[in-house]
Amino acid sequence: MTDNFRAAAPPPGPPRPYHFPSVTRKTLANGLEILVAENHSAPLVAARALIRSGADRDTAELAGLASMTAELLDEGAGDRHAIRIAEDLGLLGASLGTGTDWDASYVTVDVLSRTFEPTLKIFADVVRRPMLPDSALERLRSERLMDLLQQREEPAAIAGKRFSNLLYGRGTYGNSVIGNPESVSHLKIDDVRRFYSGNFIPNNTAMIVAGDVAAANVVDAIGSLFGDWPRGPEPERPRITPEPIEKSRIYLIDRPNAVQSEIRVGHVGVPRSSEDYFPLTVMNALLGGVFNSRINLNLRERHGYTYGARSAFAFRRQAGPFVVSAPVRNEVTLESVTEVFNELRRIRTGDIEQRELEDTKNYLAGVFPATVQSSSDIAGRLLDMELYDLPHDYFDHFRENIAAVSAEDIARVANKYIDPERALIVIVGNAAQIREPLGTLGFPIHDLDVDGNLLPVA
């Protein structure tokens, strides 16, 4: 019994080798790109249509247009109305989805391999021949306006929207993906159809399939269904126009009955294409990206100010925001902001213990295999590879690129990409309780209403 006793857990063994599945690639004459990865571990197939136009194409006046277009895609397509699409897919055991983020729009389907062929035909109709009916727009508009009305009462949603708008203005990334009440109210079906015709074109689209299939058969099937899809002019991608931050400043949105403050601290970050992606990923995990990160251990475990605090870089095609977020009790709002800034400044000093760094890297490398197991996982990784122009062997070397990050790399990228002296601080909370303590930080304080309008000084 004594011989088997261990005073400490045994060390982990070396990671097993990982190789991303081989990818068959073909580009049709109309510009449509096809990527197929075989994965025979389960009788499942995941198909994704990646349209390289997302909410970044919206204007301030028509914010929410891209996401509304995506929502309408399955409201009738080809010769099937919406209910029949749902019924036919149900009989095939398929799950269809549509959506939009800042960088792209998507149509997704997950299905058993034995019913993939008939499912692909419905999928093609949804991508190529949606009806985009006016009646469905009115129903979805009503639902979205209700969602937006509810968000006006949610401090986290208010803080997020105001932070983005203050950082990027009324241009790209400054609006919400789903729009605002004014823009959604003004959307017309002609706007939707114009967005669809200008962006859902083969030379702006990639078809991605992963699963229990024969790659050659899938390429042929997609070619027959999409080969005559006419190409169009390449849509121009708008550029972000972030507002300059000369000095850190506070924006306060009053919620008189709030018992918590929603805090956002940050500034413009970097695009996904940054050569420092891996050092930034490790640095952010150490700072606030995982549960045992510095910011969460400080605010939650050490001080008990919050149930959870985190930091994140929004890696998009253009430079998305870097933001620290935390809901905290009103009475400790000042202390929480102070500790966030302490951690932002500390990460720039190179004060990093080797054990802390190794634990963070081991965690990131350790969870990676769980993100590339299923056909859906692999399709998602292929989507990232295609959308962000990643090298074909990118995921083969993911873990070793994480392992190569040093403490010097952490300090270098922290100093290069994190600037506590030029940060926006957005706080949604009880202004009467938190304004005076926040004044001791020495940052200018501006009062906003829930819509972001500057209020006069009391």
PAKOL-729773 format. One record per atom (N, C-alpha, C, CB): x, y negated, z negated; residue in one letter. Coordinates in steps of 0.1 Angstrom, whole numbers, plus 5000, padded with zeros to 4 digits. Glycine has a CB too. Example, Ala and Ser with C-alpha at 12.3 -4.5 7.8 and 13.67 -1.06 7.14 Angstrom:
# PAKOL-729773
513250574922A 512350454922A 513250334922A 511350454910A 512850224929S 513750114929S 512950004921S 514150064943S 
END
This chain:
# PAKOL-729773
500850125000M 500050005000M 500949885000M 499150004988M 501949884991T 502849764990T 503649745003T 503849784979T 503949865010D 504749855022D 504049785033D 505249985027D 502649795033N 501849735044N 501449595041N 500649825046N 501849545029F 501349405025F 502149305033F 501549385010F 501449205038R 502149095046R 501848965038R 501649085060R 502948895035A 502748765029A 502348655039A 504048715023A 502548685052A 502148585062A 501648665074A 503348495066A 500748605082A 500248665094A 501448695104A 499148575101A 501348805111P 502448835121P 502348725132P 502248975127P 503548695137P 503648595148P 502948645161P 505048555151P 502448555169P 501748605181P 502848655191P 501048485188P 502448745199G 503348795209G 503448705221G 502848935214G 504248735231P 504348645242P 503148655251P 505548685251P 502748545257P 501548545265P 501648635277P 501148395270P 500548695280R 500548785292R 500548705305R 499248875292R 501248765315P 501248685328P 499848665333P 502148765338P 499648555340Y 498348525346Y 498648475360Y 497648415338Y 497748525369H 497848485383H 496448455387H 498448595392H 496248325392F 494948285397F 494648365410F 494948135400F 493348405412P 493048485423P 493448425436P 491548515423P 493848505446S 494148465459S 492948395465S 494648585468S 493148285472V 492148205478V 492148205493V 492148055473V 491148245499T 490948235514T 490448105518T 490048355520T 491148035527R 490747895531R 490447885546R 491847795526R 489447815549K 489247785563K 488547655564K 488347895570K 488847575575T 488147445578T 487447465591T 489147325578T 486147445591L 485347455603L 485547335612L 483847465600L 485147345625A 485347235634A 484747105630A 484847275648A 483647115622N 482946995618N 483546935605N 481447025615N 484646995600G 485346935589G 484947005576G 485046795588G 483947095575L 483547155563L 484747255558L 482247235565L 485147235546E 486147325540E 485547435533E 487147245531E 486147555534I 485547675528I 486747735519I 485047785538I 486447765507L 487347835498L 486647955491L 487947735487L 487248065492V 486648195487V 487748265479V 486148285498V 487348295466A 488248375458A 487448505454A 488648295445A 488048615456E 487448745453E 487648775438E 487948865462E 486648815431N 486748855417N 485748965415N 486448735407N 486249095414H 485349205413H 485249265399H 485949315422H 485449185389S 485349225375S 483849245371S 485949125366S 482949185379A 481449195376A 480749175389A 481049095364A 479549225390P 478749215403P 478049085404P 477749325404P 478848975403L 478248835403L 478948755413L 478348775389L 478248645417V 478848555427V 478448415422V 478348575441V 479448315423A 479148175420A 479548095433A 480048125408A 478548015437A 478747935449A 478547785445A 477847975461A 479447705450R 479447565447R 479547485460R 480447525437R 478647385462A 478847285473A 479347165466A 477547255481A 480547125470L 481247005465L 481046885475L 482747025461L 480346785472I 480146665480I 480946555474I 478646625483I 481946505481R 482946415474R 482446275473R 484246415482R 481146265469S 480546135467S 479746145454S 479746085479S 480046065444G 479246065432G 478745935428G 480146125421G 478645915415A 478045785410A 479045665413A 477745795396A 480245695417D 481145585420D 480745515433D 482645635422D 479845575441R 479345515453R 478145425450R 478945615463R 477545425438D 476445345434D 476845195434D 475845385421D 475945105437T 476144965435T 475444935421T 475544885446T 475744815416A 475144775403A 473644765405A 475744635399A 473144715417E 471744705419E 471044835420E 471544625432E 471744945425L 471145075427L 471845175419L 471145115442L 472245145407A 472845235397A 471945355395A 473245165384A 472445475396G 471645595394G 471145655407G 470445555386G 471545595418L 471045645431L 471645785434L 471445545442L 472945805432A 473645935435A 473046045427A 475145925432A 472746025414S 472246125406S 470746155409S 472346095391S 470046055413M 468646075417M 468546155430M 467945935419M 469446125439T 469546205452T 469846345449T 470646145461T 470746375440A 471046515436A 469846585430A 472246515427A 469146515421E 467946575415E 466846605425E 467446475404E 466846535436L 465746555445L 466046665455L 465446425453L 467246715455L 467646815466L 466846945465L 469146855464L 466446985453D 465647115453D 464147095451D 466147195441D 463746965455E 462346945454E 461646965468E 462046795450E 462047085474G 461647115487G 462847105497G 460547025492G 463047215505A 464147215514A 463847325525A 465447255507A 464247295538G 463847385549G 462347395550G 464547515547G 461847515550D 460347535551D 459747575537D 460047635561D 460547555526R 460047585513R 459747465505R 461047675506R 458647455498H 458447345489H 459047385476H 456847325487H 459047295466A 459847315454A 459447445446A 459647195445A 458147465445I 457747585437I 458147715444I 456147585436I 458047715458R 458547835465R 460047855463R 458147825479R 460747755464I 462247765461I 462447835448I 462947625462I 461847785438A 461947845424A 461547985424A 461247765414A 460448015430E 459948155430E 460848255438E 458548165437E 461348205450D 462148295458D 463548315451D 462448235472D 464048215445L 465348235438L 465148315425L 465848095433L 463948305419G 463648395407G 463648535411G 462348355401G 463048565422L 462948705427L 464348765431L 462048715439L 465248675435L 466548715438L 467548715426L 467148625449L 467048675415G 467848675403G 468948565403G 468548805401G 468548455410A 469548345412A 469148225404A 469648305427A 470248155400S 470048025392S 470647915400S 470648035378S 469847815404L 470247705412L 470347575404L 469347685424L 471347495406G 471447365399G 471947255408G 472347385387G 471647135405T 472147025413T 472646915402T 471146965422T 473546835406G 474046735397G 475046635403G 474646795385G 475346535395T 476346435399T 477146395387T 475546315405T 478446365390D 479246295380D 479846175387D 480346385374D 480846105381W 481445995387W 482146025401W 482445925378W 482646135402D 483546165414D 482846245425D 484646245409D 481746315422A 481146405432A 479746435429A 482046525434A 479046495439S 477746555437S 477946705439S 476746495446S 477046785434Y 477146935434Y 475847005436Y 477746975421Y 475847115443V 474847205443V 475447345439V 474047225458V 474847405429T 475447525424T 474447645424T 475947505410T 474947765426V 474147885425V 474947995419V 473447915438V 474348075410D 474948195404D 473948305406D 475248175389D 474448415411V 473548525416V 474248655415V 473048495430V 473448765415L 474048895417L 474648915431L 472949005414L 475748985432S 476349005445S 475449075455S 477649085443S 474549165451R 473749235460R 472649145466R 473049355453R 472349035460T 471348935466T 471948805470T 470248915456T 473248805472F 473948685475F 473648635489F 475448695474F 473548725499E 473248685513E 471948605514E 473248805522E 470848665510P 469548585511P 469548455502P 468348665507P 470248455491T 470348335483T 471148235490T 471048375469T 472248265497L 473048175504L 472248095515L 474248235511L 471248155521K 470348095531K 469547985524K 469448195538K 468948015512I 468247905505I 469147795501I 467447965493I 470347835496F 471347735492F 471647645503F 472647815487F 471847705515A 472147615527A 471047515530A 472447705539A 469847565529D 468747465531D 468747355521D 467347545530D 469047385508V 469047275498V 470147175501V 469247335484V 471247225506V 472447135509V 472147055521V 473747215510V 471647125532R 471547065545R 470247005549R 471947175555R 469147065544R 467847025549R 466846995537R 467247135557R 467246915528P 466246875517P 465146785522P 467046815505P 463946805517M 462846725521M 462946585515M 461546795517M 463446565503L 463546445496L 462146375496L 464646355503L 461146435490P 459746375491P 459546255482P 458746485488P 458846165487D 458546035479D 457846075466D 457745945487D 456846165466S 456146205455S 457046255443S 455046305458S 458046325447A 458946385437A 459746265431A 459846485443A 460146175439L 460846055434L 460145985423L 461245955445L 458845965426E 458045895416E 457945975402E 456545865421E 457846105403R 457846185391R 459146175384R 457446325394R 460246195391L 461546185385L 461946055379L 462646235395L 461445945387R 461645815382R 461045795368R 461145705392R 459745835367S 459045825354S 459745895343S 457645885356S 460246015346E 461046095336E 462346025332E 461346235341E 463045975342R 464245905339R 464045775331R 465045875352R 463045695335L 462745575327L 462445605312L 461645495333L 461745725310M 461545765296M 462845795289M 460545885296M 463745865296D 465045905290D 465745775287D 465845995300D 465745685296L 466545555294L 465945475282L 466545475306L 464645485281L 463945415270L 464345475256L 462445415271L 464445615256Q 464845675244Q 466345645241Q 464745835246Q 467145635251Q 468545605248Q 468745465242Q 469345615261Q 467845375244R 467945245238R 467845255223R 466845155244R 467345365218E 467245385203E 468345475198E 465945445200E 469245515206E 470345605202E 471645535201E 470445725212E 472145505189P 473445435188P 474545485196P 473845425173P 474745615197A 475845675205A 475745635219A 475945825203A 474545645225A 474345605239A 474545465241A 472845645243A 474045375232I 474345235233I 475745205233I 473545155221I 476545265223A 477945235222A 478645275235A 478545305210A 478345395240G 479045435252G 478745355264G 478545575256G 477545305266K 477145225278K 477845085276K 475645205279K 477745025265R 478344895263R 479844895265R 477944835249R 480445005260F 481945015261F 482345025276F 482445145254F 481645105284S 481945115298S 481744985306S 481145225305S 480544915302N 480244795309N 481244685306N 478844755305N 481644675293L 482644575290L 484044605296L 482744565274L 484344735298L 485644765303L 485744745318L 485944915300L 484644785325Y 484644785340Y 483744685347Y 484344925345Y 483044605339G 482144505345G 480944575352G 482844425354G 480444515362R 479244565369R 479644655381R 478344445374R 480944675383G 481344755394G 481444905390G 482644715399G 482144985398T 482345125396T 482845155382T 483245185407T 482245255376Y 482445305362Y 481845205352Y 483945315360Y 481345095356G 480845005346G 479345025343G 480944855351G 478645105352N 477245135350N 477145275344N 476545135364N 475945325343S 475745455338S 475445545350S 474545465328S 475845675349V 475645765360V 474145775363V 476145905357V 473245765353I 471845775356I 471145645358I 471145855344I 471945535358G 471445405360G 470845335348G 470345415370G 470145225350N 469445155339N 468045125343N 470245025337N 467145085334P 465745075338P 465544985350P 465045015326P 466244875351E 466044785362E 466344855376E 466844655361E 467544915376S 468044975389S 467145095392S 469445015388S 466745175383V 465945295386V 464545255390V 465845385373V 464045145385S 462745095389S 462745055403S 462244985380S 463945005408H 463944955422H 464345055432H 465044845422H 464645175428L 465045285438L 463845315447L 465645405431L 464145325460K 463145365470K 463545495477K 462845255480K 462645565482I 462945685489I 463945665501I 461745765493I 463745545507D 464645515518D 466145495513D 464245385525D 466345445501D 467645445495D 468245585493D 467645365482D 467345675488V 467845815486V 468245875499V 466745895479V 467345865509R 467645925522R 468845865529R 466445915531R 469045735527R 470245675533R 471545725526R 470145515532R 471445735512F 472645785505F 472845935509F 472345785490F 471846015511Y 472046145515Y 472646155529Y 470646225515Y 472146085538S 472646095552S 474046045554S 471746025562S 474445945545G 475745895546G 476845965539G 475745755541G 476446055529N 477446125521N 477346275522N 477246085507N 476246335524F 476046475525F 476346515540F 474646525521F 477646515543I 478046545557I 479146655555I 478546425565I 479346735565P 480346845564P 481746805561P 480346935576P 482146695568N 483546645566N 483746575552N 483946555577N 482746575544N 482846515530N 482446625520N 481846395529N 482446755525T 481946865517T 482946985517T 480546905522T 482947055506A 483647185505A 482747285499A 484947175496A 482747405505M 481947515501M 482847615493M 481247585512M 482547635481I 483447715472I 482647845467I 483947635460I 483247955469V 482548085465V 483548165457V 482048165477V 483148225446A 484048315438A 483148425433A 484748235426A 483748545434G 482948655428G 483148785436G 481548625428G 482148875434D 482249015439D 481749015454D 481349105431D 482648965463V 482348945477V 483648985485V 481848805480V 483449005498A 484549015507A 484748875514A 484249125518A 485948825512A 486148685516A 485848665531A 487548645513A 486248755539A 485948745554A 484448735557A 486648855562A 483648815550N 482248815552N 481648675548N 481548925545N 482148625537V 481548495532V 481948385542V 482148465518V 483148385547V 483548275556V 482648285569V 485048295560V 482448405573D 481548415585D 480148375582D 481548565590D 479648405570A 478248365567A 478148215566A 477848435554A 479048155559I 479048005558I 479147945571I 480147955548I 480047995580G 480247945593G 478947945601G 481248015601G 478148055600S 476948065608S 475847975602S 476448205608S 475847945589L 474847865583L 475147715584L 474647905569L 476447685584F 476847535583F 477647495595F 477747515571F 477947585605G 478847545616G 478247435625G 479147665624G 476947425626D 476347325635D 475947205627D 475147385642D 476347195615W 475947075607W 476746955613W 476347095591W 476146855618P 476946745624P 477746655614P 475946655632P 478946635618R 479846545610R 479346405611R 481246565613R 479846315602G 479546175602G 480746095598G 478446145592G 480545965598P 481645875594P 482045895580P 481245725596P 483345905577E 483845925563E 483445805555E 485445935563E 482745835544P 482245725535P 483445665527P 481245775525P 483445535526E 484545465520E 484345465504E 484645315524E 485445495497R 485345505483R 485645365476R 486345605477R 484645315468P 484845185462P 486045195452P 483645135455P 486645075449R 487745075439R 487245015426R 488844985445R 487745065415I 487345015402I 487944875400I 487845105391I 487144795392T 487544655389T 487544635374T 486644555397T 488444695367P 488344675352P 488544535348P 489344765345P 487944495337E 488144365331E 489444355323E 486844325322E 490244255325P 491544245318P 491244225303P 492344135323P 492144285295I 492044275280I 493344205276I 491844415273I 493244085272E 494444015268E 494844045253E 494243865270E 493844065245K 494044095231K 492844175226K 494143965223K 493144265216S 492044345211S 490944255205S 492644435200S 489744305207R 488544225203R 487444315200R 488144115213R 486544275191I 485344355186I 484044305192I 485244355171I 483244395197Y 481944365201Y 480944445192Y 481644405217Y 480044365186L 479144425176L 477744415181L 479344345163L 477044535181I 475644545184I 474844575171I 475344655195I 473944495167D 473344505155D 472144605155D 472744375150D 472144705146R 471044795144R 470744785129R 471444945148R 469744695125P 469544655111P 469244775102P 468444565110P 468644885107N 468244995099N 469245105100N 466945045103N 470345085106A 471345195108A 472045225095A 472345165119A 472245355092V 473045395080V 474445435085V 472345505072V 474645445098Q 476045475103Q 476445365113Q 476045615109Q 477745365116S 478245275126S 478845375137S 479345185121S 478445345150E 479045425161E 480245335166E 478045445172E 481445395165I 482645325168I 483245375182I 483745335157I 483645285190R 484345315202R 485545225203R 483445305215R 486745275205V 488045205206V 488745255218V 488845215193V 489145165227G 489945215238G 490145115249G 489245335244G 490545165260H 490945075272H 490945165284H 492244995270H 491345105296V 491445185308V 492545295306V 491745095320V 492345415311G 493345515311G 494045545324G 492645645306G 494045665329V 494745695341V 493945785349V 496145765337V 494245795362P 493445885371P 493946035369P 493645845386P 493146125374R 493446265373R 494746305380R 492346355379R 495146225390S 496346245398S 497646205391S 496246175411S 497546155379S 498746105372S 499746215371S 498346055358S 501046175373E 502146275372E 502346315357E 503446215378E 501746235348D 501846265334D 500646335328D 502046135326D 499946405337Y 498746475332Y 499046565321Y 498046545344Y 500046655322F 500246755311F 500746695298F 501246855317F 501746595299P 502146535286P 500946455280P 503246435288P 500046395288L 498946325283L 497946425277L 498246245294L 497746535283T 496846635277T 497246685264T 496746755287T 498546715262V 499046755249V 499046645239V 500546805251V 499446525243M 499446415234M 498046385229M 499946285241M 497046385238N 495646355234N 495146465225N 494746335246N 495446595228A 495046705219A 495546685205A 495446845224A 496846645204L 497446615191L 496846495184L 498946595193L 496546395192L 495946275186L 494546285182L 496046155196L 493646335191G 492246345188G 491446435196G 491646205188G 492046525204G 491346605214G 490746735209G 492146625225G 491246785197V 490846905192V 490446885177V 491847025193V 489846995171F 489346975157F 490446935147F 488647105153F 491547005148N 492646975138N 493646865143N 493447105135N 493146775151S 493946665156S 494046555145S 493346595168S 494946465147R 495246365137R 494146285133R 496446275141R 493346225143I 492246135140I 491146205133I 491746075153I 490846335137N 489746405130N 490246445115N 489346525138N 491446485114L 491946525100L 491946405091L 493246595101L 492346285097N 492346165089N 490946125085N 493046055097N 490046095095L 488746045091L 487846145085L 488145985104L 487946265089R 486946365083R 487546435071R 486646465094R 488746495072E 489246585062E 489846505050E 490246685067E 490646405054R 491346335043R 490446235036R 492546255049R 489546155044H 488846045038H 487346075037H 489045925046H 486846175045G 485346195044G 484546085050G 484946225030G 485046015060Y 484245905066Y 483245955076Y 485245805072Y 483446075082T 482646115093T 482646265094T 483246065107T 481646325102Y 481646465104Y 482546495116Y 480146505108Y 482946405124G 483846435135G 484246305142G 483146525144G 485546295146A 486046185153A 486946245164A 486846085144A 487046185176R 487846245186R 488346135196R 487046345194R 489346165204S 489846085214S 489746155227S 491246025211S 489746085239A 489646155252A 490146055263A 488246205255A 490846115272F 491046045285F 490046105295F 492546075290F 489246015301A 488346065312A 489146065325A 487045965313A 489646185328F 490446195340F 489546205353F 491346325340F 489446095360R 488646085372R 489546055384R 487545975371R 488946045396R 489746015408R 490445885407R 488846015421R 489745785400Q 490345665396Q 490545655381Q 489545535402Q 491145555376A 491545555362A 490245535353A 492445435359A 489845645347G 488745635338G 489145585324G 488145775336G 488245575315P 488645515302P 489345615293P 487445475295P 490245555284F 490645625272F 489845575260F 492245605270F 489245665252V 488345615242V 488445705230V 486945605247V 488445635218V 488345705205V 486945685201V 489345655194V 486245785197S 484845775192S 484645835179S 483845835203S 483745775170A 483445825157A 482245765152A 484645805148A 481245845147P 480145795139P 480545795124P 478845875141P 480545685117V 480945675103V 479945605095V 482345605102V 479945625082R 479045555073R 479345405073R 479245605058R 478245325072N 478445175074N 479445125064N 477045115071N 479445175052E 480345115042E 481745135044E 479945165028E 482145235053V 483545255055V 483945225070V 483845405052V 483145135076T 483445105090T 484745035092T 482345015096T 485044945083L 486344875083L 487544975082L 486444765073L 487445055071E 488445155068E 488645255080E 488145235056E 487545295087S 487645385098S 488345325110S 486245435102S 487945195113V 488645135124V 490145115121V 488044995127V 490445075108T 491845065104T 492645195106T 491945015090T 492045305102E 492745435103E 492845475118E 491945545096E 491945445126V 492045475141V 493245395146V 490745435148V 493345275143F 494545195148F 495845245142F 494345045145F 495745285130N 497045345124N 497445465131N 496745385109N 496545555135E 496945675143E 497345635157E 495745765144E 496745535163L 497145495177L 498545445176L 496245395182L 498945365166R 500245315165R 501245425161R 500345195155R 500845515153R 501745615148R 502145715159R 501145695137R 501245745168I 501545845179I 502645785188I 500245875187I 502745645189R 503745585197R 505145585191R 503245445200R 505245615179T 506545605172T 507445725174T 506345585157T 506845835179G 507645965180G 507646045167G 509045935183G 506846005157D 506646075145D 505846205147D 506045985133D 506546305152I 505846435156I 506646545150I 505646445171I 506046625142E 506746745137E 506746855147E 506146795124E 507846935148Q 507847035158Q 506747145156Q 509247105157Q 506447175144R 505347275141R 504047215147R 505347305126R 503747095144E 502547035149E 502447035164E 502446885144E 503547005171L 503547005185L 503447145191L 504946945190L 504047245185E 504047385189E 502647445187E 505047475182E 501947405176D 500647455173D 499647405184D 500147415159D 499847275187T 498947215197T 499147275211T 499247065198T 500347295215K 500647355228K 500147505228K 502147345231K 500347575217N 499947715217N 498447725218N 500447775204N 497747625212Y 496247625213Y 495847605227Y 495647525203Y 496347505233L 495947475247L 496247585257L 496647345252L 497447645255A 497847765263A 496947885260A 499247795262A 496647895247G 495848015243G 494448015248G 495948025228G 493847905248V 492447895253V 492247895268V 491747775247V 493347875275F 493247865289F 492747995296F 494647835295F 493248115292P 492648235299P 491148245298P 493348355293P 490548195287A 489148205285A 488348115295A 488748175271A 489048025301T 488447935311T 488547975325T 489047795309T 489148095327V 489348145341V 488948295342V 490748125346V 487948335334Q 487548475334Q 486448505344Q 487148515320Q 485348445343S 484148475351S 484248415365S 482948425344S 483348465373S 483348405387S 482948255386S 482248485395S 482048225377S 481648085375S 482847995371S 480548065365S 483748055362D 484947985357D 485847955369D 485648065347D 486048065377I 487048045388I 486447945399I 487248185395I 485147955401A 484547855411A 484747715405A 483147885413A 484647695392G 484847565387G 486247515388G 484447565372G 487247605386R 488647575388R 488947545402R 489547685383R 488347615412L 488547585426L 488047455429L 487947695435L 486847415423L 486247285425L 487247175421L 484947275418L 487847195409D 488747095404D 489947085414D 489247125390D 490447195418M 491647205427M 491347125440M 491947345431M 490147145445E 489747075458E 489446935456E 488547145464E 488746895446L 488346755443L 489546665440L 487346745432L 490446725433Y 491646635428Y 492946675436Y 491846655414Y 492846745447D 493946775455D 495146835448D 494446645462D 494746935439L 495846995431L 496547105440L 495147065419L 497847135437P 498547235445P 497847375444P 499947245440P 498047455454H 497447585454H 497847675443H 497747655468H 499047655438D 499547735426D 499347665413D 500947775429D 498547565412Y 498447485400Y 498047565388Y 497347375403Y 497047645389F 496647725377F 497547835373F 495247775379F 498347885383D 499347985380D 500447925370D 500048035392D 500647795371H 501747735363H 501147645352H 502647655372H 499847655349F 499247565339F 499947585326F 497747595338F 500047705321R 500547735307R 502047695306R 500347875303R 502747715316E 504247685315E 504347525315E 505047745326E 503547465322N 503547315323N 503147255309N 502647255333N 502247315302I 501847275289I 503047305279I 500647355284I 503647425281A 504747465272A 505947375273A 505147605274A 506147315285A 507347235288A 507247095282A 507547215303A 506147055276V 505946915271V 506746905258V 504446885268V 507546805256S 508446785245S 507946665236S 509946755249S 508446655224A 508146545215A 508446415222A 508846555202A 509646405229E 509946285236E 508946255247E 511346305243E 508446355254D 507346325264D 506146265257D 506946455271D 505746315245I 504646265238I 504846115235I 504346345225I 505946075229A 506245935226A 506245855238A 507545925218A 506845905249R 506945825262R 505545795267R 507745905272R 504645895269V 503345865275V 502445795265V 502645995279V 502645805252A 501845735242A 502145585244A 502045775228A 503445555245N 503845415247N 503445355260N 505345395245N 503445445270K 503045395284K 501545375286K 503645495294K 500745465279Y 499345465283Y 498445425271Y 498945595288Y 498945405259I 498045365248I 498545235243I 498045475237I 497645135242D 498044995238D 497044945227D 498044905250D 497344965215P 496444925204P 496244775204P 496944965191P 497244695210E 497144555209E 496144495220E 498444495211E 495744575229R 494844535240R 493744645241R 495644515253R 492944645231A 491844755231A 490544685229A 492144855220A 489444745234L 488144705231L 487644785219L 487144725243L 486944715210I 486344785199I 484844755200I 486944735185I 484044855202V 482644845203V 482044915191V 482044895216V 481144845183I 480544905171I 479044875171I 481244845159I 478344985170V 476844975169V 476545015154V 476145065179V 475944915147G 475744935133G 474944825126G 476944965125G 474844825113N 474244725106N 475144605104N 473744775092N 474944505113A 475844385114A 475944315100A 475444295124A 474844305093A 474844225080A 475844295070A 473444215074A 475944425072Q 476744505062Q 478244515067Q 476244635060Q 478444515080I 479844545084I 480544425090I 479744655094I 479844315094R 480544205101R 481644145092R 479544105105R 481344105080E 482344035071E 483544125069E 481644005058E 483444255065P 484644335063P 485444345076P 484244465059P 484744355088L 485544365100L 486344235103L 484544395112L 485844125098G 486544005101G 487943995095G 485743885095G 488244085085T 489544085079T 490644155088T 489544165066T 490144215099L 491144275109L 491844165117L 490344375118L 491244055118G 491843945126G 491543945140G 493343955124G 490644035145F 490244045159F 488943955161F 489844185163F 488843885172P 487643805175P 486443905175P 487743735188P 485343855170I 484043935169I 483043865178I 483543955155I 482443945187H 481443895196H 480143975194H 481843895211H 479043905192D 477743975190D 477043995203D 476843905180D 476544115206L 475844155218L 474444205214L 476544255226L 473444195223D 472244265221D 472344405228D 471044185227D 471344485227V 471444625231V 471644635246V 470144695228V 471344535254D 471544525268D 472944475272D 470444455275D 473744435262G 475044375265G 475044225267G 475544445277G 474044155264N 474044015266N 474643945253N 472543955267N 475543855256L 476243785245L 475243695237L 477443705250L 475243715224L 474443635215L 475143515210L 473943725204L 474343405208P 475043285202P 475543305189P 474043165202P 476643235185V 477243245172V 476243195162V 478543165171V 476043275151A 475043235141A 475543115133A 474743345131A 
END
